[in-house]
Amino acid sequence: MFQGISATNTSGAKNNATENPYGDLQIDGVDAPGTRFYGHVQSSSFHMPLIANHILQLTAGQKVRVNMADEFIYSDQNSQHDPVFQGYLLG
């Protein structure tokens, strides 16, 4: 699972209600099918929550990356709102 919040620019500006942030999970730079996720609009000026909850089959050495289409993933200097990956390795 990936969790984060969106921002309008690299300075961390909040999104407005007309923006629709979305992205995809990628495996080694290629979009993983069916992994598109969208921001959830909450108000007129807000960092929108981003959640991607998918099962990905990986081989040793493969890397997963979050690719935002036209917005940014927010993080701050005190790490309270940094994006998070979590999951299980089965095999």
N, C-alpha and C positions, 0 to 999 in steps of 0.2 A: 504494500500500500504506500502511496505517496500522499503526503499532506503538505499544504503550504497555503500562502495567501498571495493575491495578485497585487501588482503595482502598475501604474501608468507609464513610469519611466525609471531610469536607473537611479534617480534620487529618492524613490520610494513614494511618490505621490499616490494618493488614493484614487480609485476608479470612480467614474460617475455612472449614472444609471444607463447611459446610452452605450457604454462599452460592453463588449461581450468577450471576455478573455477565455481562450481555450488553448489546448495543447494536446500533444501525443507523447506516449512513451516510445522510445526508440531502443532497439537492440543493435549495438555496433553501428549506429548512425542510420539505421533503416527503420521507418515507422513500423511498430508492431501492430498487426491487424486488430481492430476492435478496441484500441486503447485510448481513443479520444476522450478527453474530459473537458468540462466546462466550468467556468466560475458561476457562483450562485449569487445573484443580485440580492442585496439586503436593504440598501437605502440609496439615496442619491449620491453619497460620497462615502465610500467604504472600501477597505481592502477585502476583496471577495475571496471566500474560501475556495480552495482548489483541492479536490480529492480524486485520486485514481486508485481504484481497487480492482486489480486484475491478476489473473494467474498467468505467469510467463514461464515458458520452458526454455531454459538456458543450458548451454554447454560450458565446460570449464573455460575461463578466460573471457567470456562475453561480458559486455558492460551495458548497463541500462542507463539511459539518459532521458531527462524530461526536456521536451522541446516546446516552447511556447510560440504560438503563431504570431501574435502582434503585441503582446503585453510582456510583462516581466514577473518573475517570482520574487517576492519581497523577503528581505532578511534585514536584521538590524544589528547594531554594534554590541548589544548586550545579549544576543542570541535567544531572546524570548520568543521571537516569531520566525525563526529559521525553518526552512523546509526540512521534512523528515522522510526518510525511507525506512520501512520496516517490513519484515516478512520472515518466511521460513525456507530453509533449504531441505528439500526432500530428495532422497536418492539412495 
